[in-house]
Amino acid sequence: MDDFSNFISHFFSPAAWTFLKTLGERLMSPIGFLIWTTFLKSTILLGIILGLVSYTVYAERRVSALIQDRLGPNRVGWQGLLQPIADAAKLLLKENFTPKNANYFYFRLAPKLVMIPPILVLGVLPFGSSLFGVQMTIASINVGAIYVLAISSISVYGIVLAGWASNSKYPFLGGIRSTSQMISYELSLALSIVPIFMVVGSLNLNTIVQYQVEQGWMIAPFWPQGMNWHALLHPAAAWQAIAAGMSLRHLLLWIPLIISFFIFFVSMFAETNRLPFDLPEAEQELIGGYHTEYSSMGFALFFLGEYTAMISGAGVITTLFLGGWSLPFIPDGSHGWVWGLINIGAFFAKIIALLFVFIWVRWTLPRFRYDQLMKLGWYFFFELAIVNIFLTALILTYVK
Amino acid sequence: MQLTLFWFFSLLMIGFGAGVVVLRNPVACALSLVASFLALAALFVTLDAYFIAIIQVLVTAGAVMVLFLFIIMLLNLKAEERRRVKLSAMLGGGLIVGCFLELLSSTLSTSPLFSQPLPPLTEPVHSDVAMIGLTLFHSFNLPFQVIGVLLLVATIGVVLLSRQTLK
């Protein structure tokens, strides 16, 4: 290694070489290493997510066409795969119109506020195990799970501001609806995941994923550690592992965990304003709801914000209930970088599968009426989530 | 680094706090308060108190202020915007705030309690969430339960009041 660096040093002037050397030392010092790996991780993750967003829009149009027996966009590029680029060009070139009586500053601020929170959520999601010994989470904080809830609770501001600043009736109604809907569903969203904290005993999303690697995914907690690489070659051992996982405690805990998955999943639809809960922008009643007055990139940011929220929501569901980056029989990134990449791929594959479910539901179910939406949140999910917490506590205390 | 962040977020917080008072538009005031709360949460983060910071965002910025904004928007207050700023009221307010600041700074700088350095923090045994849980349920179990009952009573009271139909 020394010979090599001596050889390289001949190509630089002495001053440049010392600069490069100190730069290298700075980068490899603990804090420098943390800074540049975090920067790299954030950049790559953001790139992947924004790419995923534009292709989710495309997928939405193609899947809806499939469901309604149409063709959908298939002209730009092979199978219409370049459609997102055409859409982006169209949106950028349109006039960015501001209505005369709108409050200009807040009118322009609102779309940005819609876009920021879902991106902030991505910061704590473990999107992979580890790659070259670097943990694939941007910030592994002790309160990751409630950080997600806190950020999604401030995501309502963008919509409310858009509704108010437009100074127009339909957007205002959309903003009002959005506020009451989000407040109602945040409660059940937060309460529904309390059983997970009780079972795992931590709020750190990495710990929650690690628990699922060892004990099985939250929606099917039957994979103890025995289900590893070796079990694949010895089926008898795998069966033994499954049988070992089928303890009374695990089976009983399955009930509250399934309930909390159900509540969380449905509440996520309400939080991301997707059908059957898209009352804030119900086209047939409110034209476009809170984004009626927006055009060009203002509208595009609302649109992209909704899809980014869907993706980060799917990421949270994956992390909490579907085992995060883990797959049965697949080791984590500490066994080699290939496995690390496969883990990252598994995480995004699960997100894409969930996004498909989001789209599928949108084009299958009709919209709820507003009072039905409120009743479902307050009379059913809220109570169910609280009972669920008690149920989990009882099982954890009395069944060993 | 920590000091820089402290000053940055403190100034941000005070700036937005002033915005709550100075701005005439009620919605803008409410949003300034939200931004001020977020800066306060950032200050908690610089003290490594992640849980308090997140709860600050979740409860005050995410729940309480959304309701505030909801009400303000529904009432659509225009009177506040039209009100003119009175010079005498501004001078009086400035005088009171100045006196208070002077008193505060003189007390803090002369008190012996604040002149000695505090002992360094000991390395925590558990994570901060676990520490808060232990403190609440071990050291202050009874007050915690009492507060819980109090909140329950308040909730039942609100439900009862809101169910009453006007005759």
Contacts between the chains, C-beta under 8 A, distances in Angstrom:
chain1	res1	chain2	res2	distance
A	106	B	27	7.4
A	106	B	28	7.7
A	106	B	31	7.9
A	141	B	50	5.7
A	142	B	50	5.9
A	142	B	51	7.5
A	142	B	127	4.5
A	142	B	128	6.5
A	142	B	129	6.0
A	143	B	50	4.9
A	143	B	51	5.3
A	143	B	54	4.9
A	143	B	128	7.9
A	143	B	129	6.1
A	146	B	51	7.8
A	146	B	54	5.1
A	146	B	55	7.5
A	146	B	58	6.4
A	147	B	54	5.4
A	149	B	58	6.1
A	150	B	54	5.0
A	150	B	55	7.8
A	150	B	57	4.2
A	150	B	58	3.9
A	150	B	61	7.9
A	150	B	62	5.8
A	151	B	57	7.6
A	153	B	57	7.5
A	153	B	58	5.7
A	153	B	61	7.6
A	153	B	62	2.8
A	153	B	63	6.5
A	153	B	66	7.5
A	154	B	34	7.7
A	154	B	38	7.9
A	154	B	57	6.6
A	154	B	61	5.6
A	154	B	62	5.2
A	156	B	66	5.7
A	157	B	31	7.5
A	157	B	34	7.0
A	157	B	66	7.5
A	157	B	69	7.7
A	160	B	66	7.4
A	160	B	69	6.0
A	160	B	70	7.6
A	160	B	73	7.1
A	161	B	27	7.9
A	161	B	31	7.6
A	163	B	73	7.9
A	164	B	27	6.0
A	164	B	73	5.2
A	172	B	73	7.6
A	175	B	73	7.1
A	176	B	70	7.2
A	176	B	73	7.1
A	176	B	74	7.0
A	179	B	66	6.0
A	179	B	69	7.3
A	179	B	70	4.7
A	180	B	70	7.3
A	182	B	66	7.4
A	183	B	63	6.9
A	183	B	66	6.2
A	183	B	67	7.0
A	186	B	62	7.4
A	186	B	63	7.3
A	202	B	127	7.8
A	203	B	129	5.6
A	204	B	127	7.8
